[in-house]
Amino acid sequence: MADDAAQPPLLRMRGISKAFPGVQALSEVDLTLHAGEVLGLLGENGAGKSTLIKILGGAHAHDEGEVSIAGKL
């Protein structure tokens, strides 16, 4: 496992914020996922789950923060 610590995470989202007219959908969200991990994204309706995934997939731009995949922005 020590070798895993030297590897950058597969996915890192830092300080992600996204607003739509009249709605703050995400505010300073952080997410890190390493190789071999399994992640579940849970929340109430309107909590921002779909918005977060759409930012990750490039369908929405984030207003603040950064997304890196395999260490690349």
mmCIF file of the N, C-alpha and C atoms, coordinates in Angstrom:
data_MODEL
# 
_entry.id   MODEL 
# 
loop_
_atom_site.group_PDB 
_atom_site.id 
_atom_site.type_symbol 
_atom_site.label_atom_id 
_atom_site.label_alt_id 
_atom_site.label_comp_id 
_atom_site.label_asym_id 
_atom_site.label_entity_id 
_atom_site.label_seq_id 
_atom_site.pdbx_PDB_ins_code 
_atom_site.Cartn_x 
_atom_site.Cartn_y 
_atom_site.Cartn_z 
_atom_site.occupancy 
_atom_site.B_iso_or_equiv 
_atom_site.pdbx_formal_charge 
_atom_site.auth_seq_id 
_atom_site.auth_comp_id 
_atom_site.auth_asym_id 
_atom_site.auth_atom_id 
_atom_site.pdbx_PDB_model_num 
ATOM 1   N N  . MET A 1 1  ? 0.803   -1.200 0.000   1.00 0.00 ? 1  MET A N  1 
ATOM 2   C CA . MET A 1 1  ? 0.000   0.000  0.000   1.00 0.00 ? 1  MET A CA 1 
ATOM 3   C C  . MET A 1 1  ? 0.846   1.265  0.000   1.00 0.00 ? 1  MET A C  1 
ATOM 4   N N  . ALA A 1 2  ? 2.075   1.192  0.465   1.00 0.00 ? 2  ALA A N  1 
ATOM 5   C CA . ALA A 1 2  ? 2.929   2.375  0.481   1.00 0.00 ? 2  ALA A CA 1 
ATOM 6   C C  . ALA A 1 2  ? 3.143   2.913  -0.928  1.00 0.00 ? 2  ALA A C  1 
ATOM 7   N N  . ASP A 1 3  ? 3.211   2.024  -1.921  1.00 0.00 ? 3  ASP A N  1 
ATOM 8   C CA . ASP A 1 3  ? 3.375   2.467  -3.301  1.00 0.00 ? 3  ASP A CA 1 
ATOM 9   C C  . ASP A 1 3  ? 2.160   3.250  -3.781  1.00 0.00 ? 3  ASP A C  1 
ATOM 10  N N  . ASP A 1 4  ? 0.961   2.883  -3.291  1.00 0.00 ? 4  ASP A N  1 
ATOM 11  C CA . ASP A 1 4  ? -0.259  3.589  -3.680  1.00 0.00 ? 4  ASP A CA 1 
ATOM 12  C C  . ASP A 1 4  ? -0.223  5.046  -3.230  1.00 0.00 ? 4  ASP A C  1 
ATOM 13  N N  . ALA A 1 5  ? 0.396   5.304  -2.067  1.00 0.00 ? 5  ALA A N  1 
ATOM 14  C CA . ALA A 1 5  ? 0.446   6.665  -1.544  1.00 0.00 ? 5  ALA A CA 1 
ATOM 15  C C  . ALA A 1 5  ? 1.274   7.572  -2.456  1.00 0.00 ? 5  ALA A C  1 
ATOM 16  N N  . ALA A 1 6  ? 2.251   6.992  -3.153  1.00 0.00 ? 6  ALA A N  1 
ATOM 17  C CA . ALA A 1 6  ? 3.091   7.783  -4.048  1.00 0.00 ? 6  ALA A CA 1 
ATOM 18  C C  . ALA A 1 6  ? 2.388   8.093  -5.368  1.00 0.00 ? 6  ALA A C  1 
ATOM 19  N N  . GLN A 1 7  ? 1.364   7.344  -5.701  1.00 0.00 ? 7  GLN A N  1 
ATOM 20  C CA . GLN A 1 7  ? 0.621   7.542  -6.941  1.00 0.00 ? 7  GLN A CA 1 
ATOM 21  C C  . GLN A 1 7  ? -0.417  8.651  -6.756  1.00 0.00 ? 7  GLN A C  1 
ATOM 22  N N  . PRO A 1 8  ? -0.583  9.506  -7.758  1.00 0.00 ? 8  PRO A N  1 
ATOM 23  C CA . PRO A 1 8  ? -1.648  10.511 -7.636  1.00 0.00 ? 8  PRO A CA 1 
ATOM 24  C C  . PRO A 1 8  ? -3.009  9.816  -7.680  1.00 0.00 ? 8  PRO A C  1 
ATOM 25  N N  . PRO A 1 9  ? -4.014  10.403 -7.061  1.00 0.00 ? 9  PRO A N  1 
ATOM 26  C CA . PRO A 1 9  ? -5.347  9.804  -7.126  1.00 0.00 ? 9  PRO A CA 1 
ATOM 27  C C  . PRO A 1 9  ? -5.839  9.755  -8.570  1.00 0.00 ? 9  PRO A C  1 
ATOM 28  N N  . LEU A 1 10 ? -6.710  8.798  -8.850  1.00 0.00 ? 10 LEU A N  1 
ATOM 29  C CA . LEU A 1 10 ? -7.311  8.729  -10.182 1.00 0.00 ? 10 LEU A CA 1 
ATOM 30  C C  . LEU A 1 10 ? -8.184  9.953  -10.432 1.00 0.00 ? 10 LEU A C  1 
ATOM 31  N N  . LEU A 1 11 ? -8.856  10.396 -9.396  1.00 0.00 ? 11 LEU A N  1 
ATOM 32  C CA . LEU A 1 11 ? -9.752  11.546 -9.506  1.00 0.00 ? 11 LEU A CA 1 
ATOM 33  C C  . LEU A 1 11 ? -9.592  12.418 -8.278  1.00 0.00 ? 11 LEU A C  1 
ATOM 34  N N  . ARG A 1 12 ? -9.445  13.713 -8.502  1.00 0.00 ? 12 ARG A N  1 
ATOM 35  C CA . ARG A 1 12 ? -9.432  14.658 -7.386  1.00 0.00 ? 12 ARG A CA 1 
ATOM 36  C C  . ARG A 1 12 ? -10.222 15.890 -7.806  1.00 0.00 ? 12 ARG A C  1 
ATOM 37  N N  . MET A 1 13 ? -11.206 16.216 -6.994  1.00 0.00 ? 13 MET A N  1 
ATOM 38  C CA . MET A 1 13 ? -11.986 17.436 -7.183  1.00 0.00 ? 13 MET A CA 1 
ATOM 39  C C  . MET A 1 13 ? -11.788 18.265 -5.917  1.00 0.00 ? 13 MET A C  1 
ATOM 40  N N  . ARG A 1 14 ? -11.367 19.515 -6.086  1.00 0.00 ? 14 ARG A N  1 
ATOM 41  C CA . ARG A 1 14 ? -11.088 20.374 -4.931  1.00 0.00 ? 14 ARG A CA 1 
ATOM 42  C C  . ARG A 1 14 ? -11.844 21.684 -5.051  1.00 0.00 ? 14 ARG A C  1 
ATOM 43  N N  . GLY A 1 15 ? -12.583 22.007 -4.002  1.00 0.00 ? 15 GLY A N  1 
ATOM 44  C CA . GLY A 1 15 ? -13.246 23.301 -3.929  1.00 0.00 ? 15 GLY A CA 1 
ATOM 45  C C  . GLY A 1 15 ? -14.242 23.563 -5.041  1.00 0.00 ? 15 GLY A C  1 
ATOM 46  N N  . ILE A 1 16 ? -14.904 22.508 -5.511  1.00 0.00 ? 16 ILE A N  1 
ATOM 47  C CA . ILE A 1 16 ? -15.829 22.655 -6.639  1.00 0.00 ? 16 ILE A CA 1 
ATOM 48  C C  . ILE A 1 16 ? -17.098 23.387 -6.202  1.00 0.00 ? 16 ILE A C  1 
ATOM 49  N N  . SER A 1 17 ? -17.399 24.456 -6.902  1.00 0.00 ? 17 SER A N  1 
ATOM 50  C CA . SER A 1 17 ? -18.631 25.213 -6.682  1.00 0.00 ? 17 SER A CA 1 
ATOM 51  C C  . SER A 1 17 ? -19.315 25.429 -8.023  1.00 0.00 ? 17 SER A C  1 
ATOM 52  N N  . LYS A 1 18 ? -20.643 25.409 -7.987  1.00 0.00 ? 18 LYS A N  1 
ATOM 53  C CA . LYS A 1 18 ? -21.438 25.629 -9.197  1.00 0.00 ? 18 LYS A CA 1 
ATOM 54  C C  . LYS A 1 18 ? -22.753 26.275 -8.799  1.00 0.00 ? 18 LYS A C  1 
ATOM 55  N N  . ALA A 1 19 ? -23.076 27.365 -9.475  1.00 0.00 ? 19 ALA A N  1 
ATOM 56  C CA . ALA A 1 19 ? -24.351 28.039 -9.238  1.00 0.00 ? 19 ALA A CA 1 
ATOM 57  C C  . ALA A 1 19 ? -25.109 28.146 -10.547 1.00 0.00 ? 19 ALA A C  1 
ATOM 58  N N  . PHE A 1 20 ? -26.408 28.008 -10.435 1.00 0.00 ? 20 PHE A N  1 
ATOM 59  C CA . PHE A 1 20 ? -27.334 28.269 -11.528 1.00 0.00 ? 20 PHE A CA 1 
ATOM 60  C C  . PHE A 1 20 ? -28.179 29.458 -11.087 1.00 0.00 ? 20 PHE A C  1 
ATOM 61  N N  . PRO A 1 21 ? -28.862 30.136 -11.990 1.00 0.00 ? 21 PRO A N  1 
ATOM 62  C CA . PRO A 1 21 ? -29.670 31.289 -11.581 1.00 0.00 ? 21 PRO A CA 1 
ATOM 63  C C  . PRO A 1 21 ? -30.603 30.947 -10.413 1.00 0.00 ? 21 PRO A C  1 
ATOM 64  N N  . GLY A 1 22 ? -30.373 31.602 -9.284  1.00 0.00 ? 22 GLY A N  1 
ATOM 65  C CA . GLY A 1 22 ? -31.207 31.407 -8.104  1.00 0.00 ? 22 GLY A CA 1 
ATOM 66  C C  . GLY A 1 22 ? -30.872 30.192 -7.258  1.00 0.00 ? 22 GLY A C  1 
ATOM 67  N N  . VAL A 1 23 ? -29.864 29.390 -7.642  1.00 0.00 ? 23 VAL A N  1 
ATOM 68  C CA . VAL A 1 23 ? -29.558 28.153 -6.908  1.00 0.00 ? 23 VAL A CA 1 
ATOM 69  C C  . VAL A 1 23 ? -28.048 27.953 -6.802  1.00 0.00 ? 23 VAL A C  1 
ATOM 70  N N  . GLN A 1 24 ? -27.561 27.746 -5.586  1.00 0.00 ? 24 GLN A N  1 
ATOM 71  C CA . GLN A 1 24 ? -26.167 27.332 -5.387  1.00 0.00 ? 24 GLN A CA 1 
ATOM 72  C C  . GLN A 1 24 ? -26.184 25.805 -5.349  1.00 0.00 ? 24 GLN A C  1 
ATOM 73  N N  . ALA A 1 25 ? -25.827 25.168 -6.465  1.00 0.00 ? 25 ALA A N  1 
ATOM 74  C CA . ALA A 1 25 ? -25.925 23.709 -6.585  1.00 0.00 ? 25 ALA A CA 1 
ATOM 75  C C  . ALA A 1 25 ? -24.826 22.992 -5.814  1.00 0.00 ? 25 ALA A C  1 
ATOM 76  N N  . LEU A 1 26 ? -23.601 23.519 -5.869  1.00 0.00 ? 26 LEU A N  1 
ATOM 77  C CA . LEU A 1 26 ? -22.460 22.929 -5.163  1.00 0.00 ? 26 LEU A CA 1 
ATOM 78  C C  . LEU A 1 26 ? -21.655 24.048 -4.520  1.00 0.00 ? 26 LEU A C  1 
ATOM 79  N N  . SER A 1 27 ? -21.122 23.784 -3.343  1.00 0.00 ? 27 SER A N  1 
ATOM 80  C CA . SER A 1 27 ? -20.320 24.783 -2.645  1.00 0.00 ? 27 SER A CA 1 
ATOM 81  C C  . SER A 1 27 ? -19.094 24.128 -2.020  1.00 0.00 ? 27 SER A C  1 
ATOM 82  N N  . GLU A 1 28 ? -17.926 24.385 -2.602  1.00 0.00 ? 28 GLU A N  1 
ATOM 83  C CA . GLU A 1 28 ? -16.639 23.928 -2.086  1.00 0.00 ? 28 GLU A CA 1 
ATOM 84  C C  . GLU A 1 28 ? -16.599 22.420 -1.832  1.00 0.00 ? 28 GLU A C  1 
ATOM 85  N N  . VAL A 1 29 ? -16.969 21.639 -2.822  1.00 0.00 ? 29 VAL A N  1 
ATOM 86  C CA . VAL A 1 29 ? -16.981 20.173 -2.714  1.00 0.00 ? 29 VAL A CA 1 
ATOM 87  C C  . VAL A 1 29 ? -15.588 19.623 -2.995  1.00 0.00 ? 29 VAL A C  1 
ATOM 88  N N  . ASP A 1 30 ? -15.138 18.703 -2.149  1.00 0.00 ? 30 ASP A N  1 
ATOM 89  C CA . ASP A 1 30 ? -13.877 17.987 -2.339  1.00 0.00 ? 30 ASP A CA 1 
ATOM 90  C C  . ASP A 1 30 ? -14.184 16.502 -2.486  1.00 0.00 ? 30 ASP A C  1 
ATOM 91  N N  . LEU A 1 31 ? -13.485 15.852 -3.412  1.00 0.00 ? 31 LEU A N  1 
ATOM 92  C CA . LEU A 1 31 ? -13.659 14.416 -3.635  1.00 0.00 ? 31 LEU A CA 1 
ATOM 93  C C  . LEU A 1 31 ? -12.342 13.858 -4.149  1.00 0.00 ? 31 LEU A C  1 
ATOM 94  N N  . THR A 1 32 ? -11.883 12.765 -3.548  1.00 0.00 ? 32 THR A N  1 
ATOM 95  C CA . THR A 1 32 ? -10.657 12.105 -3.991  1.00 0.00 ? 32 THR A CA 1 
ATOM 96  C C  . THR A 1 32 ? -10.943 10.620 -4.116  1.00 0.00 ? 32 THR A C  1 
ATOM 97  N N  . LEU A 1 33 ? -10.527 10.039 -5.236  1.00 0.00 ? 33 LEU A N  1 
ATOM 98  C CA . LEU A 1 33 ? -10.740 8.617  -5.492  1.00 0.00 ? 33 LEU A CA 1 
ATOM 99  C C  . LEU A 1 33 ? -9.427  8.006  -5.964  1.00 0.00 ? 33 LEU A C  1 
ATOM 100 N N  . HIS A 1 34 ? -8.977  6.956  -5.270  1.00 0.00 ? 34 HIS A N  1 
ATOM 101 C CA . HIS A 1 34 ? -7.736  6.252  -5.611  1.00 0.00 ? 34 HIS A CA 1 
ATOM 102 C C  . HIS A 1 34 ? -8.047  4.939  -6.326  1.00 0.00 ? 34 HIS A C  1 
ATOM 103 N N  . ALA A 1 35 ? -7.059  4.407  -6.995  1.00 0.00 ? 35 ALA A N  1 
ATOM 104 C CA . ALA A 1 35 ? -7.195  3.121  -7.700  1.00 0.00 ? 35 ALA A CA 1 
ATOM 105 C C  . ALA A 1 35 ? -7.683  2.051  -6.724  1.00 0.00 ? 35 ALA A C  1 
ATOM 106 N N  . GLY A 1 36 ? -8.648  1.261  -7.162  1.00 0.00 ? 36 GLY A N  1 
ATOM 107 C CA . GLY A 1 36 ? -9.178  0.160  -6.364  1.00 0.00 ? 36 GLY A CA 1 
ATOM 108 C C  . GLY A 1 36 ? -10.296 0.551  -5.420  1.00 0.00 ? 36 GLY A C  1 
ATOM 109 N N  . GLU A 1 37 ? -10.565 1.835  -5.265  1.00 0.00 ? 37 GLU A N  1 
ATOM 110 C CA . GLU A 1 37 ? -11.640 2.271  -4.384  1.00 0.00 ? 37 GLU A CA 1 
ATOM 111 C C  . GLU A 1 37 ? -12.976 2.240  -5.119  1.00 0.00 ? 37 GLU A C  1 
ATOM 112 N N  . VAL A 1 38 ? -14.031 2.035  -4.350  1.00 0.00 ? 38 VAL A N  1 
ATOM 113 C CA . VAL A 1 38 ? -15.394 2.081  -4.869  1.00 0.00 ? 38 VAL A CA 1 
ATOM 114 C C  . VAL A 1 38 ? -16.099 3.219  -4.140  1.00 0.00 ? 38 VAL A C  1 
ATOM 115 N N  . LEU A 1 39 ? -16.821 4.028  -4.876  1.00 0.00 ? 39 LEU A N  1 
ATOM 116 C CA . LEU A 1 39 ? -17.457 5.206  -4.307  1.00 0.00 ? 39 LEU A CA 1 
ATOM 117 C C  . LEU A 1 39 ? -18.953 5.163  -4.559  1.00 0.00 ? 39 LEU A C  1 
ATOM 118 N N  . GLY A 1 40 ? -19.723 5.493  -3.551  1.00 0.00 ? 40 GLY A N  1 
ATOM 119 C CA . GLY A 1 40 ? -21.159 5.679  -3.698  1.00 0.00 ? 40 GLY A CA 1 
ATOM 120 C C  . GLY A 1 40 ? -21.476 7.144  -3.462  1.00 0.00 ? 40 GLY A C  1 
ATOM 121 N N  . LEU A 1 41 ? -22.280 7.725  -4.315  1.00 0.00 ? 41 LEU A N  1 
ATOM 122 C CA . LEU A 1 41 ? -22.648 9.136  -4.198  1.00 0.00 ? 41 LEU A CA 1 
ATOM 123 C C  . LEU A 1 41 ? -24.128 9.196  -3.832  1.00 0.00 ? 41 LEU A C  1 
ATOM 124 N N  . LEU A 1 42 ? -24.405 9.550  -2.590  1.00 0.00 ? 42 LEU A N  1 
ATOM 125 C CA . LEU A 1 42 ? -25.767 9.546  -2.068  1.00 0.00 ? 42 LEU A CA 1 
ATOM 126 C C  . LEU A 1 42 ? -26.177 10.942 -1.631  1.00 0.00 ? 42 LEU A C  1 
ATOM 127 N N  . GLY A 1 43 ? -27.463 11.216 -1.710  1.00 0.00 ? 43 GLY A N  1 
ATOM 128 C CA . GLY A 1 43 ? -27.975 12.492 -1.228  1.00 0.00 ? 43 GLY A CA 1 
ATOM 129 C C  . GLY A 1 43 ? -29.430 12.671 -1.613  1.00 0.00 ? 43 GLY A C  1 
ATOM 130 N N  . GLU A 1 44 ? -30.035 13.645 -0.995  1.00 0.00 ? 44 GLU A N  1 
ATOM 131 C CA . GLU A 1 44 ? -31.437 13.947 -1.265  1.00 0.00 ? 44 GLU A CA 1 
ATOM 132 C C  . GLU A 1 44 ? -31.601 14.530 -2.664  1.00 0.00 ? 44 GLU A C  1 
ATOM 133 N N  . ASN A 1 45 ? -32.851 14.585 -3.124  1.00 0.00 ? 45 ASN A N  1 
ATOM 134 C CA . ASN A 1 45 ? -33.147 15.258 -4.391  1.00 0.00 ? 45 ASN A CA 1 
ATOM 135 C C  . ASN A 1 45 ? -32.659 16.698 -4.304  1.00 0.00 ? 45 ASN A C  1 
ATOM 136 N N  . GLY A 1 46 ? -31.984 17.145 -5.345  1.00 0.00 ? 46 GLY A N  1 
ATOM 137 C CA . GLY A 1 46 ? -31.502 18.515 -5.384  1.00 0.00 ? 46 GLY A CA 1 
ATOM 138 C C  . GLY A 1 46 ? -30.215 18.762 -4.617  1.00 0.00 ? 46 GLY A C  1 
ATOM 139 N N  . ALA A 1 47 ? -29.559 17.697 -4.152  1.00 0.00 ? 47 ALA A N  1 
ATOM 140 C CA . ALA A 1 47 ? -28.334 17.858 -3.359  1.00 0.00 ? 47 ALA A CA 1 
ATOM 141 C C  . ALA A 1 47 ? -27.103 18.166 -4.208  1.00 0.00 ? 47 ALA A C  1 
ATOM 142 N N  . GLY A 1 48 ? -27.180 17.945 -5.533  1.00 0.00 ? 48 GLY A N  1 
ATOM 143 C CA . GLY A 1 48 ? -26.058 18.261 -6.409  1.00 0.00 ? 48 GLY A CA 1 
ATOM 144 C C  . GLY A 1 48 ? -25.319 17.062 -6.966  1.00 0.00 ? 48 GLY A C  1 
ATOM 145 N N  . LYS A 1 49 ? -25.843 15.867 -6.756  1.00 0.00 ? 49 LYS A N  1 
ATOM 146 C CA . LYS A 1 49 ? -25.176 14.646 -7.252  1.00 0.00 ? 49 LYS A CA 1 
ATOM 147 C C  . LYS A 1 49 ? -25.011 14.673 -8.763  1.00 0.00 ? 49 LYS A C  1 
ATOM 148 N N  . SER A 1 50 ? -26.071 14.929 -9.476  1.00 0.00 ? 50 SER A N  1 
ATOM 149 C CA . SER A 1 50 ? -26.009 14.950 -10.947 1.00 0.00 ? 50 SER A CA 1 
ATOM 150 C C  . SER A 1 50 ? -25.123 16.082 -11.441 1.00 0.00 ? 50 SER A C  1 
ATOM 151 N N  . THR A 1 51 ? -25.187 17.219 -10.791 1.00 0.00 ? 51 THR A N  1 
ATOM 152 C CA . THR A 1 51 ? -24.338 18.346 -11.185 1.00 0.00 ? 51 THR A CA 1 
ATOM 153 C C  . THR A 1 51 ? -22.867 17.983 -11.024 1.00 0.00 ? 51 THR A C  1 
ATOM 154 N N  . LEU A 1 52 ? -22.516 17.325 -9.929  1.00 0.00 ? 52 LEU A N  1 
ATOM 155 C CA . LEU A 1 52 ? -21.130 16.915 -9.702  1.00 0.00 ? 52 LEU A CA 1 
ATOM 156 C C  . LEU A 1 52 ? -20.660 15.956 -10.792 1.00 0.00 ? 52 LEU A C  1 
ATOM 157 N N  . ILE A 1 53 ? -21.483 14.988 -11.147 1.00 0.00 ? 53 ILE A N  1 
ATOM 158 C CA . ILE A 1 53 ? -21.124 14.022 -12.187 1.00 0.00 ? 53 ILE A CA 1 
ATOM 159 C C  . ILE A 1 53 ? -21.036 14.715 -13.550 1.00 0.00 ? 53 ILE A C  1 
ATOM 160 N N  . LYS A 1 54 ? -21.917 15.658 -13.816 1.00 0.00 ? 54 LYS A N  1 
ATOM 161 C CA . LYS A 1 54 ? -21.869 16.387 -15.094 1.00 0.00 ? 54 LYS A CA 1 
ATOM 162 C C  . LYS A 1 54 ? -20.616 17.257 -15.190 1.00 0.00 ? 54 LYS A C  1 
ATOM 163 N N  . ILE A 1 55 ? -20.164 17.801 -14.073 1.00 0.00 ? 55 ILE A N  1 
ATOM 164 C CA . ILE A 1 55 ? -18.900 18.544 -14.071 1.00 0.00 ? 55 ILE A CA 1 
ATOM 165 C C  . ILE A 1 55 ? -17.751 17.593 -14.354 1.00 0.00 ? 55 ILE A C  1 
ATOM 166 N N  . LEU A 1 56 ? -17.754 16.454 -13.728 1.00 0.00 ? 56 LEU A N  1 
ATOM 167 C CA . LEU A 1 56 ? -16.704 15.458 -13.954 1.00 0.00 ? 56 LEU A CA 1 
ATOM 168 C C  . LEU A 1 56 ? -16.664 15.024 -15.412 1.00 0.00 ? 56 LEU A C  1 
ATOM 169 N N  . GLY A 1 57 ? -17.827 14.841 -16.014 1.00 0.00 ? 57 GLY A N  1 
ATOM 170 C CA . GLY A 1 57 ? -17.907 14.403 -17.408 1.00 0.00 ? 57 GLY A CA 1 
ATOM 171 C C  . GLY A 1 57 ? -17.742 15.515 -18.431 1.00 0.00 ? 57 GLY A C  1 
ATOM 172 N N  . GLY A 1 58 ? -17.695 16.757 -17.980 1.00 0.00 ? 58 GLY A N  1 
ATOM 173 C CA . GLY A 1 58 ? -17.492 17.872 -18.896 1.00 0.00 ? 58 GLY A CA 1 
ATOM 174 C C  . GLY A 1 58 ? -18.764 18.475 -19.459 1.00 0.00 ? 58 GLY A C  1 
ATOM 175 N N  . ALA A 1 59 ? -19.925 18.011 -19.010 1.00 0.00 ? 59 ALA A N  1 
ATOM 176 C CA . ALA A 1 59 ? -21.187 18.554 -19.504 1.00 0.00 ? 59 ALA A CA 1 
ATOM 177 C C  . ALA A 1 59 ? -21.489 19.930 -18.904 1.00 0.00 ? 59 ALA A C  1 
ATOM 178 N N  . HIS A 1 60 ? -20.992 20.177 -17.698 1.00 0.00 ? 60 HIS A N  1 
ATOM 179 C CA . HIS A 1 60 ? -21.113 21.488 -17.046 1.00 0.00 ? 60 HIS A CA 1 
ATOM 180 C C  . HIS A 1 60 ? -19.716 21.963 -16.681 1.00 0.00 ? 60 HIS A C  1 
ATOM 181 N N  . ALA A 1 61 ? -19.501 23.254 -16.762 1.00 0.00 ? 61 ALA A N  1 
ATOM 182 C CA . ALA A 1 61 ? -18.262 23.848 -16.256 1.00 0.00 ? 61 ALA A CA 1 
ATOM 183 C C  . ALA A 1 61 ? -18.471 24.219 -14.789 1.00 0.00 ? 61 ALA A C  1 
ATOM 184 N N  . HIS A 1 62 ? -17.444 24.068 -13.980 1.00 0.00 ? 62 HIS A N  1 
ATOM 185 C CA . HIS A 1 62 ? -17.549 24.491 -12.586 1.00 0.00 ? 62 HIS A CA 1 
ATOM 186 C C  . HIS A 1 62 ? -17.192 25.974 -12.489 1.00 0.00 ? 62 HIS A C  1 
ATOM 187 N N  . ASP A 1 63 ? -17.781 26.645 -11.510 1.00 0.00 ? 63 ASP A N  1 
ATOM 188 C CA . ASP A 1 63 ? -17.530 28.072 -11.317 1.00 0.00 ? 63 ASP A CA 1 
ATOM 189 C C  . ASP A 1 63 ? -16.226 28.309 -10.557 1.00 0.00 ? 63 ASP A C  1 
ATOM 190 N N  . GLU A 1 64 ? -15.916 27.421 -9.630  1.00 0.00 ? 64 GLU A N  1 
ATOM 191 C CA . GLU A 1 64 ? -14.700 27.525 -8.823  1.00 0.00 ? 64 GLU A CA 1 
ATOM 192 C C  . GLU A 1 64 ? -14.152 26.131 -8.587  1.00 0.00 ? 64 GLU A C  1 
ATOM 193 N N  . GLY A 1 65 ? -12.863 26.058 -8.261  1.00 0.00 ? 65 GLY A N  1 
ATOM 194 C CA . GLY A 1 65 ? -12.222 24.800 -7.919  1.00 0.00 ? 65 GLY A CA 1 
ATOM 195 C C  . GLY A 1 65 ? -11.487 24.192 -9.093  1.00 0.00 ? 65 GLY A C  1 
ATOM 196 N N  . GLU A 1 66 ? -10.998 22.973 -8.889  1.00 0.00 ? 66 GLU A N  1 
ATOM 197 C CA . GLU A 1 66 ? -10.268 22.280 -9.952  1.00 0.00 ? 66 GLU A CA 1 
ATOM 198 C C  . GLU A 1 66 ? -10.571 20.791 -9.929  1.00 0.00 ? 66 GLU A C  1 
ATOM 199 N N  . VAL A 1 67 ? -10.489 20.197 -11.111 1.00 0.00 ? 67 VAL A N  1 
ATOM 200 C CA . VAL A 1 67 ? -10.696 18.762 -11.295 1.00 0.00 ? 67 VAL A CA 1 
ATOM 201 C C  . VAL A 1 67 ? -9.441  18.205 -11.941 1.00 0.00 ? 67 VAL A C  1 
ATOM 202 N N  . SER A 1 68 ? -8.887  17.140 -11.362 1.00 0.00 ? 68 SER A N  1 
ATOM 203 C CA . SER A 1 68 ? -7.758  16.472 -12.005 1.00 0.00 ? 68 SER A CA 1 
ATOM 204 C C  . SER A 1 68 ? -8.063  14.987 -12.117 1.00 0.00 ? 68 SER A C  1 
ATOM 205 N N  . ILE A 1 69 ? -7.714  14.431 -13.255 1.00 0.00 ? 69 ILE A N  1 
ATOM 206 C CA . ILE A 1 69 ? -7.890  13.005 -13.519 1.00 0.00 ? 69 ILE A CA 1 
ATOM 207 C C  . ILE A 1 69 ? -6.509  12.444 -13.804 1.00 0.00 ? 69 ILE A C  1 
ATOM 208 N N  . ALA A 1 70 ? -6.110  11.459 -13.007 1.00 0.00 ? 70 ALA A N  1 
ATOM 209 C CA . ALA A 1 70 ? -4.777  10.848 -13.103 1.00 0.00 ? 70 ALA A CA 1 
ATOM 210 C C  . ALA A 1 70 ? -3.683  11.914 -13.038 1.00 0.00 ? 70 ALA A C  1 
ATOM 211 N N  . GLY A 1 71 ? -3.889  12.919 -12.184 1.00 0.00 ? 71 GLY A N  1 
ATOM 212 C CA . GLY A 1 71 ? -2.889  13.950 -11.969 1.00 0.00 ? 71 GLY A CA 1 
ATOM 213 C C  . GLY A 1 71 ? -2.874  15.073 -12.989 1.00 0.00 ? 71 GLY A C  1 
ATOM 214 N N  . LYS A 1 72 ? -3.770  15.033 -13.971 1.00 0.00 ? 72 LYS A N  1 
ATOM 215 C CA . LYS A 1 72 ? -3.803  16.070 -15.013 1.00 0.00 ? 72 LYS A CA 1 
ATOM 216 C C  . LYS A 1 72 ? -5.045  16.928 -14.854 1.00 0.00 ? 72 LYS A C  1 
ATOM 217 N N  . LEU A 1 73 ? -4.860  18.247 -14.924 1.00 0.00 ? 73 LEU A N  1 
ATOM 218 C CA . LEU A 1 73 ? -5.997  19.176 -14.809 1.00 0.00 ? 73 LEU A CA 1 
ATOM 219 C C  . LEU A 1 73 ? -6.805  19.190 -16.071 1.00 0.00 ? 73 LEU A C  1 
# 
